[in-house]
Amino acid sequence: MIESLIAICPVDNKDDKVQKATGLVSSTSELLRRRVAMPKFAEPMPSFSEPKPPAAPRSPVSRLDISEVRGWLLAIGITGSVIAIIGLVLLAQGGGSTVAGLFLLVIAACALGGIYYFIVTERHKHEEAVRQVAEAHEDALKKHKAAALTARQRFEQQLQEWQTKEKTVREAQANWEQNMYYCHRHDVVFLAGRSAAVRPEDMPNLLGIAGISLQRDLPS
C-alpha cells in the first residue's frame, strides 16, 4: 500500500495516492526513484592559479667582455705604445728624424685615442642596454602584479558564486527531504502546502535550483 500522508496533491486535492519523496527511495521501483531523487550539485569548486611571474632577465653582454675584442684592443694598445716610444726616440734625436717622430706620435695618438673612444662608447652602450632591460623587467613585473590581482579577484568572485549555488542546493536538499511529495495518480511532485505541481523531471524548477549545474540520473 502507498503511504497516505497529510500532504494533498494540488491537482485533485486528494492524498490517497500521495507519498513522501524520501519514502520512494527505499520502497518503489528504481525508475521512479531515479526520477524523484534529489539532484546533486555537480559544479566543481573553482580553484585559483596565479599567473607565472616573468623570468629574470639576462644581462646584456658588452663587446668589451668578448675575448676576441679584448685581444684586439690589447694588441692595438701595445702597438700604439711601441709606435709612441719610437716616435719619442726619433723626436729626441732631432734633425731629420723629427718629422718621422712626429708622424709616428700622431699615429700612436690616433690608435690609443681610438681605443679610448671605443671603450667609453661601448661602456655607455652597455649601461644603456642594462637600463632598458631593467626597465622592461620592471614593467613586466608590474603587469604580472596587475594580472595576478585580476585573477585573484576573478577567483574570489567565482568562489562566492559557487558558494551561493552550493548553499542554494543544500537548502533545496533540506526542502526536498522535509516537504517534497509524489502523486502516483498524476505522476507529479509538489511541495507540501504549495499549489504548484510539476513532473519529476521539472523538479529543479520547483526547488528553485534551475540553472544550476546538477547531476540527475534520469532515464533516457
Contacts in CASP RR format, 6 or more apart in sequence:
PFRMAT RR
TARGET T0000
AUTHOR 0000-0000-0000
METHOD contacts of the structure
MODEL  1
MIESLIAICPVDNKDDKVQKATGLVSSTSELLRRRVAMPKFAEPMPSFSE
PKPPAAPRSPVSRLDISEVRGWLLAIGITGSVIAIIGLVLLAQGGGSTVA
GLFLLVIAACALGGIYYFIVTERHKHEEAVRQVAEAHEDALKKHKAAALT
ARQRFEQQLQEWQTKEKTVREAQANWEQNMYYCHRHDVVFLAGRSAAVRP
EDMPNLLGIAGISLQRDLPS
2 16 0 8 1.000
2 17 0 8 1.000
2 18 0 8 1.000
2 19 0 8 1.000
2 184 0 8 1.000
3 19 0 8 1.000
3 20 0 8 1.000
3 23 0 8 1.000
4 15 0 8 1.000
4 16 0 8 1.000
4 18 0 8 1.000
5 15 0 8 1.000
5 18 0 8 1.000
5 19 0 8 1.000
5 20 0 8 1.000
5 181 0 8 1.000
6 15 0 8 1.000
6 192 0 8 1.000
7 15 0 8 1.000
7 18 0 8 1.000
7 20 0 8 1.000
7 181 0 8 1.000
7 190 0 8 1.000
7 192 0 8 1.000
7 193 0 8 1.000
8 14 0 8 1.000
8 15 0 8 1.000
8 18 0 8 1.000
8 193 0 8 1.000
9 15 0 8 1.000
9 17 0 8 1.000
9 18 0 8 1.000
9 181 0 8 1.000
9 183 0 8 1.000
9 185 0 8 1.000
9 186 0 8 1.000
9 188 0 8 1.000
9 190 0 8 1.000
9 197 0 8 1.000
10 190 0 8 1.000
10 194 0 8 1.000
10 195 0 8 1.000
10 196 0 8 1.000
10 197 0 8 1.000
11 183 0 8 1.000
11 185 0 8 1.000
11 186 0 8 1.000
11 188 0 8 1.000
11 197 0 8 1.000
12 185 0 8 1.000
12 186 0 8 1.000
14 185 0 8 1.000
17 183 0 8 1.000
17 184 0 8 1.000
17 185 0 8 1.000
17 186 0 8 1.000
18 181 0 8 1.000
18 182 0 8 1.000
18 183 0 8 1.000
18 184 0 8 1.000
19 28 0 8 1.000
19 181 0 8 1.000
19 182 0 8 1.000
19 184 0 8 1.000
20 180 0 8 1.000
20 181 0 8 1.000
20 182 0 8 1.000
21 36 0 8 1.000
21 38 0 8 1.000
21 176 0 8 1.000
21 177 0 8 1.000
21 180 0 8 1.000
21 181 0 8 1.000
21 182 0 8 1.000
21 189 0 8 1.000
22 177 0 8 1.000
22 180 0 8 1.000
24 32 0 8 1.000
24 33 0 8 1.000
24 36 0 8 1.000
24 182 0 8 1.000
25 33 0 8 1.000
25 37 0 8 1.000
31 219 0 8 1.000
32 182 0 8 1.000
32 200 0 8 1.000
34 217 0 8 1.000
34 218 0 8 1.000
34 219 0 8 1.000
35 200 0 8 1.000
35 201 0 8 1.000
35 218 0 8 1.000
35 219 0 8 1.000
36 180 0 8 1.000
36 182 0 8 1.000
36 189 0 8 1.000
36 200 0 8 1.000
36 203 0 8 1.000
37 216 0 8 1.000
37 217 0 8 1.000
38 172 0 8 1.000
38 173 0 8 1.000
38 176 0 8 1.000
38 177 0 8 1.000
38 180 0 8 1.000
39 169 0 8 1.000
39 203 0 8 1.000
39 204 0 8 1.000
39 209 0 8 1.000
39 214 0 8 1.000
39 215 0 8 1.000
39 216 0 8 1.000
40 169 0 8 1.000
40 214 0 8 1.000
40 215 0 8 1.000
40 216 0 8 1.000
41 165 0 8 1.000
41 166 0 8 1.000
41 169 0 8 1.000
41 170 0 8 1.000
41 212 0 8 1.000
41 213 0 8 1.000
41 214 0 8 1.000
41 215 0 8 1.000
42 213 0 8 1.000
42 214 0 8 1.000
42 215 0 8 1.000
43 162 0 8 1.000
43 165 0 8 1.000
43 166 0 8 1.000
43 212 0 8 1.000
43 213 0 8 1.000
45 159 0 8 1.000
45 162 0 8 1.000
46 155 0 8 1.000
46 158 0 8 1.000
46 159 0 8 1.000
46 162 0 8 1.000
47 155 0 8 1.000
48 151 0 8 1.000
48 152 0 8 1.000
48 155 0 8 1.000
49 151 0 8 1.000
50 148 0 8 1.000
50 151 0 8 1.000
50 152 0 8 1.000
51 144 0 8 1.000
51 147 0 8 1.000
51 148 0 8 1.000
51 151 0 8 1.000
53 141 0 8 1.000
53 144 0 8 1.000
54 137 0 8 1.000
54 140 0 8 1.000
54 141 0 8 1.000
54 144 0 8 1.000
56 137 0 8 1.000
57 133 0 8 1.000
57 134 0 8 1.000
57 136 0 8 1.000
57 137 0 8 1.000
58 133 0 8 1.000
59 130 0 8 1.000
59 133 0 8 1.000
60 126 0 8 1.000
60 129 0 8 1.000
60 130 0 8 1.000
60 133 0 8 1.000
62 122 0 8 1.000
62 123 0 8 1.000
62 125 0 8 1.000
62 126 0 8 1.000
63 69 0 8 1.000
63 122 0 8 1.000
63 126 0 8 1.000
64 70 0 8 1.000
64 119 0 8 1.000
64 122 0 8 1.000
64 123 0 8 1.000
64 126 0 8 1.000
73 115 0 8 1.000
73 118 0 8 1.000
73 119 0 8 1.000
76 111 0 8 1.000
76 115 0 8 1.000
77 111 0 8 1.000
77 112 0 8 1.000
77 115 0 8 1.000
79 111 0 8 1.000
80 107 0 8 1.000
80 108 0 8 1.000
80 111 0 8 1.000
80 112 0 8 1.000
81 108 0 8 1.000
81 112 0 8 1.000
83 104 0 8 1.000
83 105 0 8 1.000
83 107 0 8 1.000
83 108 0 8 1.000
83 111 0 8 1.000
84 104 0 8 1.000
84 105 0 8 1.000
84 108 0 8 1.000
84 109 0 8 1.000
84 112 0 8 1.000
86 101 0 8 1.000
86 104 0 8 1.000
87 100 0 8 1.000
87 101 0 8 1.000
87 102 0 8 1.000
87 104 0 8 1.000
87 105 0 8 1.000
87 108 0 8 1.000
88 101 0 8 1.000
88 105 0 8 1.000
89 101 0 8 1.000
90 97 0 8 1.000
90 98 0 8 1.000
90 100 0 8 1.000
90 101 0 8 1.000
90 104 0 8 1.000
91 97 0 8 1.000
91 98 0 8 1.000
91 101 0 8 1.000
91 102 0 8 1.000
91 105 0 8 1.000
165 212 0 8 1.000
165 213 0 8 1.000
168 208 0 8 1.000
168 209 0 8 1.000
168 212 0 8 1.000
169 209 0 8 1.000
169 212 0 8 1.000
169 214 0 8 1.000
172 207 0 8 1.000
172 208 0 8 1.000
172 209 0 8 1.000
175 191 0 8 1.000
175 207 0 8 1.000
176 203 0 8 1.000
176 207 0 8 1.000
179 191 0 8 1.000
179 192 0 8 1.000
179 193 0 8 1.000
180 189 0 8 1.000
180 190 0 8 1.000
180 191 0 8 1.000
180 203 0 8 1.000
180 207 0 8 1.000
181 189 0 8 1.000
181 190 0 8 1.000
181 191 0 8 1.000
181 192 0 8 1.000
182 188 0 8 1.000
182 189 0 8 1.000
182 200 0 8 1.000
183 189 0 8 1.000
183 190 0 8 1.000
183 197 0 8 1.000
186 197 0 8 1.000
187 199 0 8 1.000
187 200 0 8 1.000
188 197 0 8 1.000
188 198 0 8 1.000
188 199 0 8 1.000
188 200 0 8 1.000
189 197 0 8 1.000
189 198 0 8 1.000
189 199 0 8 1.000
189 200 0 8 1.000
189 203 0 8 1.000
189 206 0 8 1.000
190 196 0 8 1.000
190 197 0 8 1.000
190 198 0 8 1.000
190 206 0 8 1.000
191 206 0 8 1.000
196 206 0 8 1.000
198 205 0 8 1.000
198 206 0 8 1.000
201 218 0 8 1.000
204 210 0 8 1.000
204 211 0 8 1.000
204 212 0 8 1.000
204 214 0 8 1.000
END
